[in-house]
Structures are given as C-alpha cells and as structure tokens.
Amino acid sequence: MVGAGVIGLAIARELALAGQEVVVLESESRHGTGTSSRNSGVIHAGLYYPAGSQKALWCVRGKHLLYEYAASRQVVHANIGKLIVGRAEDEQALANIQKKASANGVDDLTWLSANQIGELEPALSVEHALLSPSTGIVDVHSLMYALEGDLTDAGGMVAVQSRLMWAEQLADQSWQMKIRVGDAPGGASATEEHALQAGTLINAAGLDADAVAMRIKGACQSLVPQTYFAKGNYASLSGRSPFKRLIYPVPVPGGLGTHLTIDTGGGAQFGPDVEWLGSVDPHREPGSSHASVNYQVDPARLDGFARDVARWWPDVSRDRLVPGYSGVRPKIAPLDAPAADFMVLGPADHGQAGLVQLFGMESPGLTACLAIGQAVRQKLLG
Ligand SMILES: Cc1cc2nc3c(=O)[nH]c(=O)nc-3n(C[C@H](O)[C@H](O)[C@H](O)COP(=O)(O)OP(=O)(O)OC[C@H]3O[C@@H](n4cnc5c(N)ncnc54)[C@H](O)[C@@H]3O)c2cc1C
C-alpha cells in the first residue's frame, strides 16, 4: 500500500483488522506530512455534495464513524457546530444548501432568527444563518497516531523513507514493486533500491496518486485522470477569536469560501482560499510534489481575506491577520468544470486483480477516511 496520509492509514487499518498483512510505503520520514497535516481539521456534516455521490455517501457515513472512533480511542475532537451565513441576497443559496443536505440525509440544519444569531455569535453581522449541529473538529495528528497504532497492533507497519518507484503485475497476479529507500527528493543521503512483492497494491499517494499510477506497468493508464493542483492558503487570527463555532459563508467555485475554522488548540484561522496552480505533469517523480510545492502564504493575500471576512464580521482588522499555513487540493476537474467526485478504482473498474487506486482525494477526505477504508476493503475482499 502506498501513502501514509490519513486515508492511506485508515485503509491500512481496515485491511489489517480484516486479517491482511499490511505494509504502508511512505516516501517521507514520517506519516501524514502531506495534505493530511495541511487542512482545516473539520468533521464535515455532508452538506454540499451532489446526492448519491461518493463524496456525499462517504462524508455522511465517515462523520458518524469518525465521531464514534474518536470517542473510543481518545482522539482529540469536539462537536462544536457551524453556522453557514449570508447577506439578504444569499438566502436562496442557503436554502439550496439545506435542500442538498437533506437529499444527503442530513436533516438537522436549522434556520436561526436574528435574535438567535446574536445570542450564539454576537460578533456576526449577517441577515441569515443556518446552524449545522453535527459539524465538528478533530486533531488530525491525534487521529493518525490512533490509526497507525491500530495498524501496528494488528501486525501491520508503516515503512518510512520508502518511495514506490515502479510496480508491475506478475503472471501469478501478485505485484512486484521497486522501492527507493532512505532518501528525500533531491536529497544527498544514500539511497538503496529494494524489491517487494505483495498480493495487492493500493495507491493512496494523495497529491502524487497520478504519478504513482503512471509507474504501475500495465495498469489502465488511460483511466488516470489529469490532475490539477489548487492551493488553499490560511490566514491566522492573532489574539482571541470572538467566535465559538465554525463560520462559513456560501461556497465559491473550487472551495467553500473564506471561512473561519477553530482548531482543537483554540486557535482560529481564515481560509482556505483557492489559488489555482494548474495542471501537473503525470510523468513527474512519484512522491516529489510535497518538496516541489511552495507552501508559503503570500502576505499580499491578507487584504483579500480581510475583504471577504468583512462581509460577515465587519470588525475584522487586517492588522490581526498573519500568514498561516497552506495545503494543496489534488483536483481532477479543470477550474471551469463542475467539481469532480472522489475516484476510487478497484478491480471491477479497471480489470486488474488486487489493485485499488484513489484519485482526487480532496475535502471531505479527512471526514470520510474511515468510510473510504471500508469501501476499499469491500472492493478487495468483498
Ligand atoms: C486546504 C485543505 C483543507 C482541507 N480541509 C479538510 C477538512 O476540513 N475536512 C476534511 O474532511 N477534509 C479536508 N481536506 C481534505 C483532506 O485533507 C484530504 O482528503 C486528506 O488529507 C487526503 O489524505 P491522503 O491520505 O489521500 O493524502 P496525503 O495526506 O497527501 O498522503 C499521501 C501520502 O503519500 C505519500 N506518497 C506520495 N507518493 C509516494 C510514493 N511514490 N511512495 C511512497 N509514498 C508516497 C506522501 O508522502 C503522503 O504522505 C482538506 C484539504 C485541503 C488541501
């Protein structure tokens, strides 16, 4: 299995608990240094995705599984709820969100009166707000340690600094892999090539899933989607946050709008915004994206954050915003196309036994990780 992000770890745990012998190859020196540690840490309710899509199904199922799992394994989390807010002209967009949520089986959204908005979040200045009580936050690092703990307890392991370079299927349908051990891309440390054989191969390489797929000989490479990177920048709010809940405006193309998230440590940040980086070369070295992406947040973007946030928090001051962190979404639809669904291809989709590949695992991948683990087990083991 390739990739020790939160999705890779959730799949590995699920397969190990089902009695499989699992080794997770991770090119970096520890788990979860990619997108899994560069997100909002929000347990999404499942409001925005088209009914029947895998994003909708796995988000809603994953949310329940994640709350249950976090409670049972002392993973730091909090069911703090969120407000989706709008001005007078956003009323229809909010009503559409409620309709979409309901079609996804999320029936707990409630409209708040002006008094209720003022009581719950007095710093807000909006005409309309929907309360989503099942939205929450999770500490992703605490989650990943719990998942890896379950994996190792069940006899599996994460092999760090182990980069999948090539794979091919042998006549007996097992997978022969070539692994480069002990390096970082462009690093000077000594590297060795090792061969590894396994009955199944799962590509959960996140940003590099397309590049890994192009190194799997014989796999249906025509099914590998063109990938585009869309960076999401965050601005941290210095000082105390006046909000107790997550605050989201109505979504914008490519993202959910500049919203306020609160982390489990009590810090508040705005974002992520959408900075479209464009298409990436599928023939790049697999596992090289993490080092090649510029994760710096340009301070010039802070004016835009202040402008967006002022629509619902007029007292925001540009002086309280500082550049925060950023993450990158692996998009599999171009900027001007409707958002794509998660793409999880198993043997029934591409005809190759023992192979599952995951593409476009953007939000709500964190929320959905345990449900995705179950779905991959189903594809491989029935
Ligand atoms: C800005 C942003 C905000 C988000 N916010 C949320 C949110 O609030 N809630 C939510 O539910 N979701 C959110 N998401 C989505 C969520 O973070 C991702 O869906 C999830 O982290 C993806 O996990 P992953 O395991 O697929 O990928 P990753 O975490 O990227 O893991 C892939 C791993 O594969 C490794 N790898 C790559 N190539 C190789 C190779 N050749 N050999 C070995 N290893 C390799 C990488 O080093 C990496 O560790 C957000 C995403 C972004 C970008």
The ligand as a Gaussian input file, in Angstrom:
#p B3LYP/6-31G(d) Opt

LIG

0 1
 C       -6.597000      23.159000       2.176000
 C       -7.305000      21.881000       2.500000
 C       -8.258000      21.845000       3.520000
 C       -8.940000      20.662000       3.798000
 N       -9.829000      20.628000       4.835000
 C      -10.486000      19.486000       5.115000
 C      -11.404000      19.435000       6.188000
 O      -11.549000      20.370000       6.965000
 N      -12.120000      18.288000       6.378000
 C      -11.988000      17.208000       5.554000
 O      -12.708000      16.236000       5.723000
 N      -11.064000      17.212000       4.558000
 C      -10.314000      18.306000       4.340000
 N       -9.377000      18.326000       3.342000
 C       -9.111000      17.095000       2.615000
 C       -8.163000      16.144000       3.378000
 O       -7.113000      16.860000       3.993000
 C       -7.598000      15.121000       2.388000
 O       -8.678000      14.489000       1.727000
 C       -6.769000      14.032000       3.052000
 O       -5.835000      14.568000       3.955000
 C       -6.042000      13.249000       1.977000
 O       -5.337000      12.224000       2.598000
 P       -4.448000      11.245000       1.733000
 O       -4.034000      10.156000       2.659000
 O       -5.181000      10.858000       0.482000
 O       -3.243000      12.134000       1.176000
 P       -1.904000      12.669000       1.846000
 O       -2.090000      13.159000       3.210000
 O       -1.311000      13.623000       0.860000
 O       -0.999000      11.375000       1.914000
 C       -0.390000      10.792000       0.775000
 C        0.940000      10.256000       1.201000
 O        1.521000       9.528000       0.118000
 C        2.924000       9.697000       0.173000
 N        3.473000       9.357000      -1.156000
 C        3.289000      10.018000      -2.328000
 N        3.965000       9.371000      -3.313000
 C        4.569000       8.294000      -2.749000
 C        5.412000       7.246000      -3.273000
 N        5.750000       7.177000      -4.566000
 N        5.861000       6.291000      -2.406000
 C        5.520000       6.332000      -1.081000
 N        4.740000       7.307000      -0.544000
 C        4.271000       8.268000      -1.371000
 C        3.061000      11.178000       0.549000
 O        4.338000      11.462000       1.097000
 C        1.927000      11.354000       1.555000
 O        2.347000      11.188000       2.906000
 C       -8.668000      19.489000       3.042000
 C       -7.703000      19.529000       2.027000
 C       -7.018000      20.708000       1.755000
 C       -5.981000      20.736000       0.693000

